[in-house]
Amino acid sequence: MMETFGMVSFALLIYLICTVPTKKDLKRFLESANGSRANKYRGALSSRMGTRCTVTLADATIATEGTTLTGTLRDVDDEWALFEVEQKKGGAHLTAIRLDSIESFEEK
């Protein structure tokens, strides 16, 4: 009897952990209800093609090595922005960022 109760409790705990929404889920839900950030920044970024910008991101990514990215804006799509980022060792590489992940940006 006690073993069955323990198994049911454990299964209920796993179910609750998997189904409870996280802060990230709630944030995405609110953004979709209020209009996404992609629409907000698409027009502003497309008018700044070829300029040097600093972008603050919602989450850290491997491609940007943190939450900020400084580079020259090369292209803007419906969902993506393409930046040319200078490397510390010289040279440059292209980094694509989803417009939904942009918190703010400023022109340098």
N, C-alpha and C positions, 0 to 999 in steps of 0.2 A: 504494500500500500504506500509506504513512504517512498519507495524507489519510483513508483509511478508518479507520485506527486512531484518529486524532484525532476524527473524527466519532462513533465508538463511545464513546470516552472522554467526550466532551462529553455525549452522550445519557445515559450512565450517571451522570454527575455531576448532571444535571438530575433524573433519576429518584430518586437518593438524597436530594437536597434536598427533593423533594416528599413523600417517603414517611417520612422519619425523624420520629418524634414530637417535639414541642416540650415544654418544661416545662409549658406551659398544658394541653396534651393529657394529659400524665401526671398532672397535678394533678386534672383532671376525672375521669380514670379512677379514681384513688384515692378521690375523693369519692363516686363512684357505687358503688364497692365497699364503702365504709364507711358509707354513708348520706349523703344530701346535706345541705348547710347549710340548705336551704329548710325541711326538716322540723325542724331544730334551732331556728331562729329564729321560725318561724310562731307557735308557742304563746306564746313570750316576748313577741313584738311585739303580738299580738292582745290581750294583757292590759294593754297600755300605750297604748291608743287615747286620743287627745286630749292626750297628754303631749309635752313637748319632749324630743327625743332627738338624740344625735349618732351617726351611723352611719359606720363605716370600711368602705370598699369595696375589693374585691380589685383592681380596675382603675379607672383614671381614665376618666371619661366626659365628654362635652360637656355633658350636662344638669346634672352636679354641679360642673363646673369644677374637678375635682381628685379626691382619693381620700376626702374626708370630706364629709358632708352634715349640716347641723344644721337641724332644722325640727320642726314639730308633726306627729305621726303621725295621719293621718286615716282610713286604711283598710288592711286586710291581706287579701290573697287567697291562693289556693293557691300562686301563683308571684310575686306582686307586692306591694309595699308603697307606699302613696301618702303623700307628705309635702307639707306646706304650708311653703314656704321663703320667708322674708322677703327682699326685695330691698334692696340698699343705697340705692336711690333712693326707697324707700317702696313700699308695696304688697306683694303676695305672689303667688307662682305655685306651681302644683302640679307635683311631680316624682314620677314612678313609677320605682321601683327594683326590679330582680329580686332575689328573696330569695337566689338562688344567688350573687349577687355581693357579699353582705354578709359581711365578715370578722368584725366585732364591732360592738356598739352599747352605748351607755350613756345612761342617763336623766339629763337636766339638771335 
